[in-house]
Each structure stands twice: as C-alpha cells, then as structure tokens.
C-alpha cells in the first residue's frame, strides 16, 4: 500500500508507518523517527530508541545470598544495586553473554543456569529486550570490568532483596523481575 506521495505504508498494530528515518546511531543505540498515521487516523510522529539487546544475571549462592552489583549509573545519576547486566555482542547467544558478563563484572562462574525469560523494561518509546538468567553453584575468581565500570559486589539475602524491590531500594526493572521470579522458583 502506498500514499499519494508514493511512500510505502507499513502497518504497525493499529498505527501505519509512512516513513522511517534513523536520526542517530552509535554502538549502543539507534534513534528512529517515524512519520505515522495514528490509530485515530490523524498524521503524527513517533520516535523510538532501540537499545542493544541485553542480559541481566542473578548469582545465587548456597546460602541464598544474591551477589549484586553496586555501581554509579550515568543515565540515572546515582548508585544503584542490581544484577549483573550488559549487552549481547553481535552473533552472541544470550547465555554466552550472561556467562561473560558475570565473569567480567564479578569474577563469578556458575555450573547451573536457569533461563528466566525476558522483560521489556519500557514499551512506549524504547525497544530494549533483556534476557534474564539465574546462576547457581558459583565459583569465584578475578573480575575484569570494563574501563567505564567501578563495581562493588554486594551480597544480599534473597528474602531481603525481595523487600528491597518492594520498597524501591532496587529499581532496575530487569533485576526486579528476575528477583521476583527467582523468589518463586527457589
């Protein structure tokens, strides 16, 4: 289907995309501006930020202690407590990314891995699917964080972590979902 200007119209749920344009791109994000026909039939625009697909890992030891990261995060401008998180490299499987990130950030390897599914942290203007994993039967070695990472490992009992999600001391959406799923599974 085309409009009078010859643009190909692409259905997108109840929206119709008339034209898409990437307005910014770097190694982590794309920003796209779509000219659209809204569900009410009126013309408009909608912008989408696409973030590289990622993983979040909860490392749980035999004492039911989670090994979380405490780190200043530029985007929110404060220190947060969360699971190990990072981007999936081109061609990398999510589990391989989870193993790599856990070893890099906390120096932990795990014998048992549980896929906890995925979460879309935002759904209106941000595309950022994050795969969640639970790592158990842990071994510790040296960490190798990237130059942008100043990470401190914090051990928190699983039950306390649930309370921290409920009172917003832990606010990273993928970590919150992973903690709640883990509390039901183990």
N, C-alpha and C positions, 0 to 999 in steps of 0.2 A: 504494500500500500504506500502511496506517495501523496504529498500535499501539492498544492498548485505551484510551489517553488521547485518541485522535483525532489524534495528531501524524502528519504525512505522513512516511513513511520514504523516504529518498533513498539509493539505492545509490551507493557511492563506492569503486570497486575491491572488495576483499574486506570493506570496512567498510560500515556503514549509518549514515547521519546521521539522528538522531532529531530534533534541534533545533539550530539555529544562532543565535548571538547576537553582534552586534558589541559588544565591551566598551570599545573605544577607537578613535577615528579622528582623524587630522589630515591635513594636506596631503600627507604622505609615506607614512603607514602606516595600515593597519586591523589591529586585533587581534580575532580571532574565536574564540569558544569554541564548540565543537561537542559536544553530548551524542551519544554514539555507541554502537553495538553493535560491539564489536571483532571481528576475524576469528575469535577463539576462541568467539564467542557471548556473551561477558560484556559488561555495560554498562561504559561508561567515558567519559572526556572526551578531547578532542584540541584543542589550541589552535594557531592559525595566525596568523602575522604576514605580511600582504601588503604588500610594498613597491612603490611606484610603479615601473612598467617603466622600464628604463634602457638606456643605451648605454655602451660603452667603445670608445675610438678609439686606435689606434696610428698615430702620424705617423712615416713612414719617409722619410728624405731620400735623395738620390742617392749619398751616401757610406755608405749602410746604417747610419745613425745613427737611433735612435729618439729622439723628443722626448717625454720622460715628465714627469709632474708629481711634484713633491716637496712634500708638504703634511702638516701635522698633521691627523689624523682623530680626531674626538671619540670615536667608538664604540670604537676600539681603543686610544685614549690615547697614540698615538705618531705620529711622522712616518713616512709610507710613500712608496714610489716606485711609481707606477702610470701606466697610460694615462689619457688624459682621460676622465672619466666623469661622467655626470649623468642626470637624469630626463627622460623623454619627456613633454612637455606634452600636455594633453588635446587630441585631434584632430591631433596632430603625427605625421608619419611618422618612423620610426626614423632614416632617412638625414638628414632635415632636422634632427633633434635632434643627430645626430653632427656635422653641419656647424656648427651653432650652438654646441655645447659646445666644439669645437676652436677656433673663433674667439674665444669668450669667455675661455676659460681660458689659451690660449697665443698668441692672436693669429695663428693659422695658418689659411690656406685651402688647399685641395687641388684639383687638377684631376682626379685619378684616385682612385676609391673602390672598394674591394672589400668585399663583404659576407662576413664570416667565419662567419656563422651566429649561434647564440645559446648561452648557457650558463645553467643553473640553479645559482647559486652554493651554494644549500642546497636540500635536498629533503625534509626531515622536517617541519620546523615553519615554514619561511619560503618564501613564494612571491615570487620576485624575478627574473623572467626578464630577462636582459641581452643585447642585441644587440651583436655585435662587428663592428668595421669596421677596415680598413686604409686609411689616407690616404697618397697619394703625389703627387709633383710639387707640392711645397709652395711657398707664398708666405708671407712674414711681414709682419705689421702689428701694430698695437697690440692688447693684450688688454683685456678688460673683465670681470674676475672679479667675482662677487657679494660682498657685504659679509662673508660668512662664510668667504671663500676667501683665504688667503695662500699663493699658489702660486709655486714656483720651477721653471722649466723646466730639466731635466737631460737632456743628450744622452748616450746610451749606445749603443755599437755593438751591433747585433742579436745577434752571437755572445756578447757579454758578458751581454746581457740574458737569454739562454737559461741561461747559467751561474748568473745571479742567481735565476732561477726555481728551478733545481735545488737551490741551497743556501739557499733561503728568504729571501734578501735582498729579493726581490719576492714578496709573499704574497697580493696582491689577486687572488682567484680569476679574475675575468673577464680581467684583464691577463695572468695566467699562461697561460690558454688561448689568448688572442689572440697572445701572443709565440710559443708553440709552434706554432700554426697558421701564423703568418707565416714562421717559420724554415723550414718545409717548402715553402711556396708561392713564396718569392722566392729 
